[in-house]
Amino acid sequence: MYIENGRDLFRGILILISAALAWWVDLTAGLALAVFVGVMILQSVWTDWCPIDLVLRPMGLKKKLESKK
C-alpha cells in the first residue's frame, strides 16, 4: 500500500464517521467533521501533504514515485 492509498482510506473512514455522527449523535458535530475533512483534502491537493502523513510514514508507507526508484 502506498501513502496515497492510506490517505484515501483514512479520508473515507472519517467521512463515514462524520455521517454516522451527524445521523445518530449531533448534526452540527457531524457537519463540522465533514467540513474539516473537506478543507484538509483541498489543502493536500495544493501542498501534496496531509496531516495523516505524520502517522503513515513511520508505518513504512511510501509515495508511489519514491517506491519506483
Backbone torsions as a table, in degrees:
resi	resn	phi	psi	omega
1	MET	NA	139.6	178.5
2	TYR	-97.3	165.2	-178.3
3	ILE	-63.5	-32.9	177.9
4	GLU	-63.6	-39.0	176.8
5	ASN	-67.9	-38.1	177.6
6	GLY	-63.5	-39.7	176.6
7	ARG	-61.1	-48.5	-178.8
8	ASP	-62.1	-40.3	178.4
9	LEU	-61.4	-47.2	-179.3
10	PHE	-65.1	-41.2	178.3
11	ARG	-61.8	-44.2	179.0
12	GLY	-61.6	-42.1	178.2
13	ILE	-62.8	-43.2	179.8
14	LEU	-65.1	-37.2	178.1
15	ILE	-66.1	-41.7	176.6
16	LEU	-64.3	-39.5	177.1
17	ILE	-63.9	-41.0	-179.9
18	SER	-66.3	-36.6	177.2
19	ALA	-65.7	-43.1	178.4
20	ALA	-65.4	-40.5	178.7
21	LEU	-62.7	-43.1	179.2
22	ALA	-66.1	-36.2	-176.1
23	TRP	-76.7	-47.8	-171.0
24	TRP	-99.2	-22.5	-173.2
25	VAL	-114.1	-70.9	-173.9
26	ASP	-151.4	122.3	-178.3
27	LEU	-60.4	-41.8	-177.9
28	THR	-63.4	-45.2	-179.8
29	ALA	-66.1	-39.9	178.6
30	GLY	-64.2	-43.2	178.2
31	LEU	-68.4	-35.4	177.3
32	ALA	-63.0	-42.1	177.5
33	LEU	-65.5	-40.1	178.2
34	ALA	-63.6	-40.8	177.6
35	VAL	-65.1	-41.9	178.1
36	PHE	-60.5	-44.7	178.9
37	VAL	-62.8	-42.2	178.7
38	GLY	-61.7	-42.7	178.7
39	VAL	-64.9	-40.5	178.5
40	MET	-65.9	-35.7	176.9
41	ILE	-64.8	-45.7	178.1
42	LEU	-61.6	-41.9	179.1
43	GLN	-63.5	-39.3	-177.4
44	SER	-72.7	-22.8	176.5
45	VAL	-65.4	-42.8	-177.4
46	TRP	-82.0	-31.4	-174.8
47	THR	-103.7	-12.7	-175.5
48	ASP	57.2	31.6	176.1
49	TRP	-140.9	141.2	-179.9
50	CYS	-134.4	145.3	-179.0
51	PRO	-56.7	-27.5	179.4
52	ILE	-68.2	-15.8	175.8
53	ASP	-59.3	-30.0	178.9
54	LEU	-64.2	-22.6	177.9
55	VAL	-96.5	-39.5	-174.0
56	LEU	-74.0	-35.7	179.7
57	ARG	-61.4	-49.0	178.1
58	PRO	-62.7	-21.0	177.2
59	MET	-77.9	-5.2	176.1
60	GLY	99.0	5.4	179.0
61	LEU	-78.7	138.8	179.9
62	LYS	-120.6	160.6	175.6
63	LYS	-71.1	155.4	-179.0
64	LYS	-59.6	-41.3	-179.0
65	LEU	-67.4	-35.2	179.7
66	GLU	-68.7	-33.9	-175.7
67	SER	-77.8	-18.0	-178.7
68	LYS	-86.8	-7.1	179.7
69	LYS	-79.1	NA	NA
